[in-house]
Amino acid sequence: MNSLAHWQRALAAVIDADTPDVAALGSLVPVPGPSADQGCSVYRNNSRGVRADALTEVYPVCRRLVGDRSFDVVANERNVGYA
């Protein structure tokens, strides 16, 4: 496996983990700005939001039946640790 594919899989694992291990990404090139943990947190939150939105698109009737709050709770629980 090439190094880019390996790094991409490691990044996906960090994004999807309940307790991410940013060190698993190996040495990152230091750049000014947010830390690797903060950057991964942004990706993680975005990924979970996109997945929750996808569930809403696929199951609109279920959302109406159980209500927004209940649906969001289930969608968020489903997203935690999803890989």
Order of alpha helices (4+ residues) and beta strands (2+ residues): alpha-alpha-alpha-alpha
